[in-house]
Amino acid sequence: MKVVKFGGSSLANAEQFKKVGDIIRSDKARRYVIPSAPGKRFSDDTKVTDLLYRMEELAKEGEDFSEVLKEIRSRFDEIIEGLGMTGFSLDAQFEEIEKKMKEDPDPDYAASRGEHLNGRIMAAYLGYTFLDPFDMIFFDDEGTLDDRKTLREARKRLTKEQYAVIPGFYGRSHDGKVKTFSRGGSDVTGSIVAAACHADVYENWTDVSGFLVADPRIIKNPARIETITYRELRELSYMGASVLHEEAIFPVRRQGIPINIRNTNRPEDVGTWIVESTAQKTGYVITGIAGRKDFCAVLIYKDMMNSEIGFGRKVLQAFEDNQISFEHMPSGIDTMTIVVHADEFIEKEQRVVSAIHRLAKPDSIEIESDLALIAVVGRGMKSTRGTAGRIFSALAHAHVNVRMIDQGSSELNIIIGVENRDFETALQAIYDIFVLTQL
């Protein structure tokens, strides 16, 4: 049994819909389908989800949203007509959307309609049952997914249907309203459905032939990763690799269900397999490289810090009290560094500094900005001597100054901090030393 999720680029127009239909029909094991909202048809196009958000904003401000609604409807009508689905329409659904926007405009409801409407088209096109995730996926009063209730209700409904379409991205809040995941949440829906029906495989179809070793916007034609573990994927996704929503691995990971990243436009490609564990070699010491810019490092100095019980807790309390999460925390005998994202920290920096002084009484505090973090991830690193040395040698040869080093206890990854301006150069240097020289 397979659960298949298709991204927005795979369902942007009727031509793409037909490709998806052929893929699904080619394998009877593909029983449960999770569609996203229509994505961009061309580079300057607008995603349907963005149009829906714009419509809701106009409605909330009491302005005329009819033209945007008309544009949204034309996108779906274009798909329906292109598929030759005579006799099928979304008239009732658009009447409901218009009424809702006039009476009680809500951003989550509006945004969810892209997946909802695409799901209805897909179900009719395939001849599958339409199952609304509003009746299957539940959030608690804190907006967090209610795992137990969701899996219980999803199993109950899926066991009654041999083939079904379940739109991605949304469910029901504790107060009975539509609640959406963050952007890319259709990946999470697919993972939930796969876990609920105990699928053998969760196929995630997109516009690339799998997971790449590095960002193709920075590295030209990077190598493809054939097999990657959940833990490696988690590290790379968190640091900016965006093929799969980072929360999508949790439901399937608990049951050991593998994820297969596939390309809708090249269905013959095997893609990338994401698994719990594997004996397969990657061909390289590392599995992948990813990173993000714009971090700040808060360096705290205090003599004999290592012998003061509770010092770290007091420092972290200053960040917690200001609602700031930290990314990394390398430390020495008399020093402690807290790395945070600049967007969260800059406006609150002096409040945080004051709180650290009040709570922990350090000797001094320094703040460094314009920091980029790069994660070098690979299950082969812990069994290979000299990995860190090769990284730093490559960076030195590329004239990149390393401002921070942090290695996880699992030896699965090494985090390197460099200046924002050196980010792309550093990525290229690391890729070259580990991958390009092996090709």
Secondary structure as the mmCIF struct_conf table of DSSP 4:
data_model
#
loop_
_struct_conf.conf_type_id
_struct_conf.id
_struct_conf.beg_label_comp_id
_struct_conf.beg_label_asym_id
_struct_conf.beg_label_seq_id
_struct_conf.end_label_comp_id
_struct_conf.end_label_asym_id
_struct_conf.end_label_seq_id
STRN STRN1 LYS A 2 PHE A 6
HELX_RH_3T_P HELX_RH_3T_P1 GLY A 8 LEU A 11
BEND BEND1 ALA A 12 ASN A 13
HELX_RH_AL_P HELX_RH_AL_P1 ALA A 14 ARG A 25
TURN_TY1_P TURN_TY1_P1 SER A 26 SER A 26
TURN_TY1_P TURN_TY1_P2 LYS A 28 ALA A 29
STRN STRN2 ARG A 30 PRO A 35
BEND BEND2 ARG A 41 PHE A 42
TURN_TY1_P TURN_TY1_P3 SER A 43 ASP A 44
HELX_RH_AL_P HELX_RH_AL_P2 VAL A 48 LYS A 60
TURN_TY1_P TURN_TY1_P4 GLU A 61 GLY A 62
HELX_RH_AL_P HELX_RH_AL_P3 SER A 66 GLY A 82
TURN_TY1_P TURN_TY1_P5 LEU A 83 GLY A 84
TURN_TY1_P TURN_TY1_P6 THR A 86 GLY A 87
HELX_RH_AL_P HELX_RH_AL_P4 ASP A 91 GLU A 103
HELX_RH_AL_P HELX_RH_AL_P5 PRO A 107 LEU A 126
TURN_TY1_P TURN_TY1_P7 GLY A 127 GLY A 127
HELX_LH_PP_P HELX_LH_PP_P1 TYR A 128 TYR A 128
STRN STRN3 THR A 129 PHE A 130
HELX_RH_3T_P HELX_RH_3T_P2 PRO A 133 ASP A 135
TURN_TY1_P TURN_TY1_P8 MET A 136 MET A 136
STRN STRN4 PHE A 138 PHE A 139
TURN_TY1_P TURN_TY1_P9 ASP A 141 GLU A 142
BEND BEND3 GLY A 143 GLY A 143
STRN STRN5 LEU A 145 LEU A 145
HELX_RH_AL_P HELX_RH_AL_P6 ASP A 147 LEU A 158
TURN_TY1_P TURN_TY1_P10 THR A 159 LYS A 160
BEND BEND4 GLN A 162 TYR A 163
STRN STRN6 ALA A 164 VAL A 165
BEND BEND5 GLY A 168 PHE A 169
STRN STRN7 TYR A 170 ARG A 172
TURN_TY1_P TURN_TY1_P11 HIS A 174 ASP A 175
BEND BEND6 GLY A 176 LYS A 177
STRN STRN8 VAL A 178 THR A 180
BEND BEND7 SER A 182 SER A 182
TURN_TY1_P TURN_TY1_P12 ARG A 183 GLY A 185
HELX_RH_AL_P HELX_RH_AL_P7 SER A 186 ALA A 196
TURN_TY1_P TURN_TY1_P13 CYS A 197 HIS A 198
BEND BEND8 ASP A 200 ASP A 200
STRN STRN9 VAL A 201 THR A 206
BEND BEND9 ASP A 207 GLY A 210
STRN STRN10 LEU A 212 LEU A 212
BEND BEND10 VAL A 213 ALA A 214
TURN_TY1_P TURN_TY1_P14 PRO A 216 ILE A 218
BEND BEND11 ILE A 219 ASN A 221
HELX_LH_PP_P HELX_LH_PP_P2 PRO A 222 ALA A 223
STRN STRN11 ARG A 224 ARG A 224
HELX_LH_PP_P HELX_LH_PP_P3 ILE A 225 ILE A 225
BEND BEND12 GLU A 226 GLU A 226
STRN STRN12 THR A 227 THR A 229
HELX_RH_AL_P HELX_RH_AL_P8 TYR A 230 TYR A 238
TURN_TY1_P TURN_TY1_P15 MET A 239 GLY A 240
BEND BEND13 VAL A 243 LEU A 244
HELX_RH_3T_P HELX_RH_3T_P3 GLU A 246 ALA A 248
HELX_RH_AL_P HELX_RH_AL_P9 ILE A 249 ARG A 253
TURN_TY1_P TURN_TY1_P16 ARG A 254 GLY A 256
STRN STRN13 ILE A 259 ASN A 263
TURN_TY1_P TURN_TY1_P17 THR A 264 ASN A 265
TURN_TY1_P TURN_TY1_P18 PRO A 267 GLU A 268
BEND BEND14 ASP A 269 ASP A 269
STRN STRN14 THR A 272 VAL A 275
BEND BEND15 GLU A 276 GLU A 276
BEND BEND16 GLY A 283 VAL A 285
BEND BEND17 THR A 287 THR A 287
STRN STRN15 GLY A 288 TYR A 301
TURN_TY1_P TURN_TY1_P19 ASP A 303 MET A 304
HELX_RH_3T_P HELX_RH_3T_P4 MET A 305 SER A 307
BEND BEND18 GLU A 308 GLU A 308
TURN_TY1_P TURN_TY1_P20 ILE A 309 GLY A 310
HELX_RH_AL_P HELX_RH_AL_P10 PHE A 311 ASP A 321
TURN_TY1_P TURN_TY1_P21 ASN A 322 GLN A 323
BEND BEND19 GLU A 327 GLU A 327
STRN STRN16 HIS A 328 HIS A 328
STRN STRN17 SER A 331 SER A 331
BEND BEND20 ILE A 333 ASP A 334
STRN STRN18 THR A 335 HIS A 341
HELX_RH_AL_P HELX_RH_AL_P11 ALA A 342 PHE A 345
HELX_RH_3T_P HELX_RH_3T_P5 ILE A 346 LYS A 348
HELX_RH_AL_P HELX_RH_AL_P12 GLU A 349 ALA A 360
BEND BEND21 ASP A 363 ASP A 363
STRN STRN19 SER A 364 VAL A 377
TURN_TY1_P TURN_TY1_P22 ARG A 379 GLY A 380
HELX_RH_3T_P HELX_RH_3T_P6 MET A 381 SER A 383
BEND BEND22 THR A 384 THR A 384
TURN_TY1_P TURN_TY1_P23 ARG A 385 GLY A 386
HELX_RH_AL_P HELX_RH_AL_P13 THR A 387 HIS A 397
TURN_TY1_P TURN_TY1_P24 ALA A 398 HIS A 399
STRN STRN20 MET A 404 GLN A 407
TURN_TY1_P TURN_TY1_P25 SER A 409 SER A 410
BEND BEND23 GLU A 411 LEU A 412
STRN STRN21 ASN A 413 GLU A 419
HELX_RH_3T_P HELX_RH_3T_P7 ASN A 420 ASP A 422
HELX_RH_AL_P HELX_RH_AL_P14 PHE A 423 PHE A 434
TURN_TY1_P TURN_TY1_P26 VAL A 435 VAL A 435
HELX_RH_3T_P HELX_RH_3T_P8 LEU A 436 GLN A 438
#
